[in-house]
Amino acid sequence: MDKVLIFTAATGGGHNEAASSLEGEFTKRGYKVKKVDILKEINKVSETIFMDFYKILINKFPNFYGSIYEISNNEIINKFVTKSFTKIAAQKIYHTILQEDPDLIIGTHAFVVSVVGHLKDNKMINIPFISVVTDYEAHYIYINSNVDAYITGSAYTNKTLERRGMSRDKIYSYGIPIKREFFKDSRYEKIKKESFQVLLMAGSLGLKNMKTVLQNIVSLERNFHIVVVCGNNNQLRNSIENHYLDLINAGRIELYGFTNEIPYLMETSDVIITKPGGLTISEAIAKRLPIISPYYIPGQEKENLNFLVKEGLAIYVEENNIKATIETVMDNPEILKAMRKRMEKLSQQFSLDKVFKLGEKLIQDYNYRLGTVYGG
């Protein structure tokens, strides 16, 4: 039985979600799969400290986080950063790879690229390696000649890899891996709704800016229904519940913490208001759910938003202008119709089947080369 080793990291929910989707695909097709959090594998105490620091950065000092992202998105500085991380991580990750003895390695977080690349470059391992780019522009940390294949979300992403020296024949725009529930035929036209439904999300960590947006939406003098998903931010959820209890009891607001019902909630909504995390927007695109984004974390989410707006898949609006934007799309349904049409075109290239077949082919190619070298 062939084995797949998937490296991920819990910086936000998207990397783990992509890893879980791939884990499910390979498992159901008879592969043995091991999913490993690279930060926990290196050092659990350090992982806790790193994650606490990461949460403080994105919630309290997002502009500083954005500056770190921009500064490191440079060939020279990135080499220094990745070399330092590789020194810390290489031995632990090498031990894990030897212990698991996989036929294929997949990384759903950029941290793993330099480490696996280093091990391959030094002939310590000879295993095919797929890197999944979980945003719509590839940061320099993804760049490594020892990656056998890149999985991307769009041709736009491909160009960012090509500009940085990656060969076009290594890049496959099969879509950021999302659960199969998001690929099912939409029942959008079949669902009878009495009101315009807004899905308000902020990702797995939650985001305080949601309260400002929600305050603006509830002042709409229209027939609307708001579904609010707070993720793992229980403090945010409790605050909204206390402040809008009357509207919740009246059925105007539906409140969730972390939930597995996102495919259904997307399918029954008219528009999603969210920060532009790579996985969330890929899920929305697959469900052909128009995106409005009034907030983002500087760095990769800003780049994701630039992509969405440029391609006509999302509307960017200041938080305080969200009410007017909702009124505009309610009064002009052709705006949302055009966005859904563009999403349908892009989502046609999303394919978990193709990702699996690519992984299978890489394993076969490596086995063939080994057989040729050793006369098998």
C-alpha positions as CSV (number, residue, x, y, z in Angstrom):
1,M,0.0,0.0,0.0
2,D,1.4,3.4,-1.0
3,K,1.7,6.0,1.6
4,V,1.3,9.8,1.5
5,L,2.8,12.2,4.1
6,I,1.1,15.5,4.4
7,F,2.8,18.4,6.2
8,T,0.6,21.3,7.3
9,A,0.5,24.0,10.0
10,A,-2.3,25.6,12.0
11,T,-1.6,29.2,11.1
12,G,-5.3,29.9,10.4
13,G,-7.7,27.1,9.4
14,G,-7.0,27.0,5.7
15,H,-3.8,24.9,5.6
16,N,-5.4,22.2,7.8
17,E,-8.6,22.2,5.8
18,A,-6.6,21.7,2.6
19,A,-4.6,18.9,4.2
20,S,-7.8,17.2,5.5
21,S,-9.3,17.4,2.0
22,L,-6.3,15.7,0.5
23,E,-6.1,13.2,3.3
24,G,-9.7,12.2,2.6
25,E,-9.1,11.8,-1.1
26,F,-6.1,9.6,-0.9
27,T,-7.5,7.6,2.0
28,K,-10.7,6.6,0.1
29,R,-8.6,5.5,-2.8
30,G,-6.7,3.0,-0.8
31,Y,-3.6,5.0,0.3
32,K,-2.3,5.2,3.8
33,V,-2.1,8.8,4.8
34,K,-0.2,10.5,7.7
35,K,-0.9,14.2,8.4
36,V,1.7,16.1,10.4
37,D,1.7,19.6,11.8
38,I,5.2,20.8,11.0
39,L,5.4,23.3,13.9
40,K,4.2,20.7,16.5
41,E,6.6,18.2,15.1
42,I,9.6,20.5,15.6
43,N,8.7,21.5,19.1
44,K,5.3,21.6,20.8
45,V,6.3,24.3,23.3
46,S,7.7,26.5,20.4
47,E,4.6,25.8,18.4
48,T,2.4,27.1,21.2
49,I,4.5,30.3,21.6
50,F,4.6,30.8,17.8
51,M,0.8,30.4,17.4
52,D,0.1,32.8,20.3
53,F,2.5,35.3,18.8
54,Y,0.8,34.8,15.3
55,K,-2.7,35.4,16.8
56,I,-1.5,38.6,18.6
57,L,0.1,39.9,15.4
58,I,-2.9,39.4,13.1
59,N,-5.4,40.6,15.7
60,K,-3.5,43.4,17.4
61,F,-0.8,44.4,15.0
62,P,-2.0,43.4,11.5
63,N,0.0,46.1,9.7
64,F,3.2,44.9,11.4
65,Y,2.4,41.4,10.2
66,G,1.9,42.8,6.7
67,S,5.3,44.5,6.8
68,I,7.0,41.3,7.8
69,Y,5.2,39.5,4.9
70,E,6.3,42.2,2.4
71,I,9.9,42.4,3.6
72,S,10.3,38.6,3.5
73,N,8.8,38.5,0.0
74,N,12.2,39.1,-1.5
75,E,14.7,36.6,-2.9
76,I,17.7,37.6,-0.7
77,I,15.8,38.1,2.6
78,N,13.7,35.0,2.0
79,K,16.9,32.9,1.5
80,F,18.1,34.1,4.9
81,V,14.7,33.4,6.6
82,T,14.2,29.9,5.0
83,K,17.9,28.9,5.7
84,S,17.4,29.8,9.4
85,F,14.1,27.8,9.6
86,T,15.6,24.9,7.8
87,K,18.5,24.7,10.3
88,I,15.9,24.5,13.1
89,A,13.5,22.0,11.4
90,A,15.5,19.8,9.0
91,Q,16.6,17.1,11.5
92,K,13.2,16.6,13.0
93,I,11.4,16.6,9.7
94,Y,14.0,14.2,8.2
95,H,13.5,11.8,11.2
96,T,9.7,12.0,10.6
97,I,10.1,11.2,6.9
98,L,12.4,8.3,7.6
99,Q,10.0,6.9,10.2
100,E,6.9,7.3,8.0
101,D,8.7,6.2,4.8
102,P,6.2,7.8,2.4
103,D,5.9,7.4,-1.4
104,L,4.7,11.0,-1.8
105,I,5.1,14.1,0.3
106,I,2.6,17.0,0.1
107,G,2.9,20.3,1.8
108,T,-0.1,22.6,2.4
109,H,2.0,25.2,4.2
110,A,4.9,27.2,2.8
111,F,7.1,26.5,5.8
112,V,7.7,22.9,4.7
113,V,9.0,23.8,1.2
114,S,12.5,24.9,2.2
115,V,12.9,22.0,4.5
116,V,11.9,19.2,2.1
117,G,13.8,21.1,-0.7
118,H,16.9,21.1,1.5
119,L,16.6,17.3,2.2
120,K,16.1,16.6,-1.5
121,D,19.0,18.9,-2.6
122,N,21.4,17.1,-0.2
123,K,20.3,13.6,-1.5
124,M,18.9,12.7,2.0
125,I,15.6,11.8,0.5
126,N,14.4,10.8,-3.0
127,I,10.6,11.2,-2.8
128,P,8.2,13.2,-5.0
129,F,7.1,16.5,-3.4
130,I,3.9,18.5,-4.1
131,S,3.5,22.0,-2.7
132,V,0.0,23.4,-2.5
133,V,-0.1,27.2,-2.7
134,T,-3.0,28.1,-0.5
135,D,-3.3,31.7,-1.6
136,Y,-3.8,33.3,-5.0
137,E,-0.3,34.9,-5.2
138,A,2.8,32.8,-4.3
139,H,5.1,34.3,-1.7
140,Y,8.8,33.8,-2.3
141,I,8.9,31.2,0.5
142,Y,7.2,28.8,-1.9
143,I,10.1,29.1,-4.5
144,N,12.3,26.0,-4.6
145,S,13.6,24.0,-7.5
146,N,13.2,20.7,-5.7
147,V,9.4,21.0,-5.7
148,D,8.1,18.4,-8.2
149,A,4.7,20.0,-8.7
150,Y,2.8,23.0,-7.5
151,I,-1.0,23.0,-7.0
152,T,-2.5,26.5,-7.5
153,G,-5.9,28.1,-7.5
154,S,-5.7,30.0,-10.8
155,A,-3.6,31.0,-13.8
156,Y,-3.0,34.3,-12.0
157,T,-1.1,32.3,-9.3
158,N,0.8,30.4,-11.9
159,K,2.2,33.7,-13.3
160,T,3.6,34.6,-9.9
161,L,5.5,31.3,-9.7
162,E,6.7,31.6,-13.3
163,R,8.0,35.2,-12.7
164,R,10.1,33.8,-9.9
165,G,11.7,31.1,-12.0
166,M,9.5,28.1,-11.6
167,S,9.0,26.0,-14.7
168,R,5.5,26.1,-16.2
169,D,5.4,22.4,-16.6
170,K,5.6,22.0,-12.8
171,I,2.5,24.1,-12.2
172,Y,-1.0,22.8,-12.1
173,S,-4.0,25.1,-11.5
174,Y,-6.3,22.4,-10.2
175,G,-7.6,24.6,-7.4
176,I,-6.8,25.0,-3.7
177,P,-8.0,21.6,-2.2
178,I,-11.4,22.0,-0.6
179,K,-14.0,19.4,0.6
180,R,-16.1,17.7,-2.0
181,E,-19.3,19.1,-0.5
182,F,-18.3,22.4,-2.1
183,F,-18.2,20.8,-5.6
184,K,-21.7,19.4,-5.5
185,D,-24.2,20.9,-7.9
186,S,-25.6,24.1,-6.5
187,R,-29.3,24.1,-5.6
188,Y,-29.3,27.9,-5.7
189,E,-32.1,28.3,-8.2
190,K,-34.2,25.6,-6.5
191,I,-34.3,27.1,-3.0
192,K,-37.2,29.4,-2.3
193,K,-36.3,32.1,0.0
194,E,-38.4,34.9,1.5
195,S,-35.5,37.2,2.2
196,F,-32.1,38.1,0.9
197,Q,-29.5,36.1,2.9
198,V,-26.1,37.5,3.8
199,L,-23.4,35.1,5.1
200,L,-21.0,36.9,7.4
201,M,-17.7,35.1,8.1
202,A,-14.2,35.9,9.3
203,G,-12.4,32.6,9.2
204,S,-11.5,30.1,11.9
205,L,-9.9,32.6,14.2
206,G,-12.8,35.1,14.1
207,L,-12.4,38.8,13.5
208,K,-13.5,41.8,15.6
209,N,-14.3,43.9,12.6
210,M,-17.4,41.7,12.1
211,K,-19.2,43.7,14.7
212,T,-18.8,46.9,12.8
213,V,-20.0,45.3,9.6
214,L,-22.9,43.6,11.4
215,Q,-24.0,46.9,13.0
216,N,-24.2,48.4,9.5
217,I,-26.1,45.5,7.9
218,V,-28.8,45.3,10.6
219,S,-29.8,48.9,9.9
220,L,-31.0,47.9,6.4
221,E,-34.6,48.7,5.9
222,R,-35.0,45.6,3.7
223,N,-36.2,42.0,4.0
224,F,-32.9,40.3,5.0
225,H,-31.6,37.3,6.9
226,I,-28.0,37.3,8.3
227,V,-26.0,34.2,9.0
228,V,-23.0,35.0,11.2
229,V,-20.1,32.5,11.6
230,C,-17.6,33.5,14.3
231,G,-15.2,30.6,13.9
232,N,-13.4,29.7,17.1
233,N,-13.7,33.2,18.6
234,N,-16.1,32.5,21.4
235,Q,-15.6,36.0,22.8
236,L,-16.9,37.5,19.6
237,R,-19.8,35.1,19.4
238,N,-20.9,35.9,23.0
239,S,-20.6,39.6,22.3
240,I,-22.8,39.4,19.2
241,E,-25.3,37.1,21.0
242,N,-25.7,39.5,23.9
243,H,-26.0,42.6,21.7
244,Y,-28.4,41.2,19.1
245,L,-30.4,38.8,21.2
246,D,-33.8,40.2,20.0
247,L,-32.9,39.9,16.4
248,I,-31.6,36.3,17.0
249,N,-34.8,35.4,18.7
250,A,-36.8,37.0,15.9
251,G,-35.0,34.8,13.4
252,R,-33.3,37.8,11.6
253,I,-29.8,36.7,12.7
254,E,-28.6,33.1,12.8
255,L,-25.4,32.7,14.9
256,Y,-22.7,30.1,14.7
257,G,-19.3,29.5,16.2
258,F,-17.2,26.9,14.4
259,T,-19.4,24.8,12.2
260,N,-19.2,22.1,9.5
261,E,-22.4,23.5,7.8
262,I,-20.5,26.0,5.6
263,P,-21.3,24.2,2.3
264,Y,-25.0,24.4,3.1
265,L,-24.8,28.0,4.4
266,M,-23.0,29.1,1.3
267,E,-25.5,27.3,-1.0
268,T,-28.5,29.0,0.6
269,S,-26.9,32.5,0.7
270,D,-27.0,35.3,-1.8
271,V,-23.7,36.9,-0.9
272,I,-20.8,36.3,1.5
273,I,-19.1,39.0,3.5
274,T,-15.7,37.7,4.5
275,K,-12.0,38.3,4.8
276,P,-10.2,36.9,1.8
277,G,-8.5,33.8,3.1
278,G,-7.4,31.4,0.4
279,L,-9.6,28.5,1.4
280,T,-12.8,30.5,2.2
281,I,-12.8,32.3,-1.1
282,S,-12.1,29.0,-3.0
283,E,-15.1,27.5,-1.3
284,A,-17.2,30.5,-2.2
285,I,-16.0,30.4,-5.8
286,A,-16.8,26.7,-6.0
287,K,-20.3,27.5,-4.7
288,R,-20.6,30.5,-7.0
289,L,-21.3,32.7,-4.1
290,P,-20.5,36.4,-4.8
291,I,-17.9,37.9,-2.3
292,I,-17.9,41.2,-0.6
293,S,-14.8,41.9,1.4
294,P,-14.6,44.9,3.8
295,Y,-11.6,43.7,5.7
296,Y,-8.4,41.7,5.3
297,I,-5.2,40.9,7.1
298,P,-2.3,42.7,5.3
299,G,-0.1,40.3,3.4
300,Q,-1.4,37.3,1.5
301,E,-5.1,38.3,2.1
302,K,-4.5,41.7,0.5
303,E,-3.0,39.9,-2.5
304,N,-6.0,37.5,-2.6
305,L,-8.3,40.5,-2.5
306,N,-6.4,42.2,-5.4
307,F,-6.9,39.0,-7.4
308,L,-10.6,38.8,-6.6
309,V,-11.4,42.4,-7.5
310,K,-9.3,42.3,-10.7
311,E,-11.1,39.1,-11.9
312,G,-14.5,40.5,-11.0
313,L,-15.2,37.9,-8.3
314,A,-15.5,40.2,-5.3
315,I,-16.3,43.7,-4.3
316,Y,-14.0,45.6,-1.9
317,V,-15.8,48.1,0.3
318,E,-15.0,50.1,3.5
319,E,-16.7,48.7,6.6
320,N,-18.9,51.8,7.0
321,N,-20.1,51.6,3.4
322,I,-21.3,48.0,3.6
323,K,-24.9,48.9,4.0
324,A,-25.0,50.9,0.7
325,T,-23.2,48.1,-1.1
326,I,-25.7,45.5,0.1
327,E,-28.5,47.8,-1.1
328,T,-26.9,48.2,-4.5
329,V,-26.5,44.5,-5.2
330,M,-30.1,43.9,-3.9
331,D,-31.4,46.5,-6.3
332,N,-29.2,45.3,-9.2
333,P,-29.3,41.5,-9.2
334,E,-27.4,41.5,-12.5
335,I,-24.2,42.4,-10.6
336,L,-24.4,39.2,-8.6
337,K,-25.4,37.2,-11.7
338,A,-22.3,38.3,-13.5
339,M,-20.1,37.5,-10.6
340,R,-21.6,34.0,-10.3
341,K,-20.9,33.4,-14.0
342,R,-17.2,34.4,-13.7
343,M,-16.9,32.1,-10.6
344,E,-18.5,29.2,-12.5
345,K,-15.8,29.6,-15.3
346,L,-13.0,29.7,-12.8
347,S,-14.3,26.8,-10.7
348,Q,-14.5,24.5,-13.7
349,Q,-10.7,23.9,-13.3
350,F,-11.0,22.9,-9.6
351,S,-10.4,19.1,-9.4
352,L,-9.5,16.9,-6.5
353,D,-9.4,14.0,-9.0
354,K,-6.7,15.7,-11.0
355,V,-4.7,16.4,-7.8
356,F,-4.9,12.7,-6.9
357,K,-3.9,11.5,-10.4
358,L,-1.0,13.9,-10.4
359,G,0.2,12.5,-7.1
360,E,-0.2,8.9,-8.4
361,K,1.7,9.8,-11.6
362,L,4.6,11.3,-9.6
363,I,4.9,8.1,-7.5
364,Q,4.9,6.0,-10.7
365,D,7.5,8.2,-12.4
366,Y,9.8,8.0,-9.3
367,N,9.4,4.3,-9.1
368,Y,10.2,3.9,-12.8
369,R,13.4,6.0,-12.4
370,L,14.5,3.9,-9.4
371,G,13.8,0.7,-11.3
372,T,15.8,2.0,-14.3
373,V,18.8,3.1,-12.1
374,Y,18.9,-0.3,-10.2
375,G,18.0,-2.4,-13.2
376,G,14.5,-3.3,-12.0
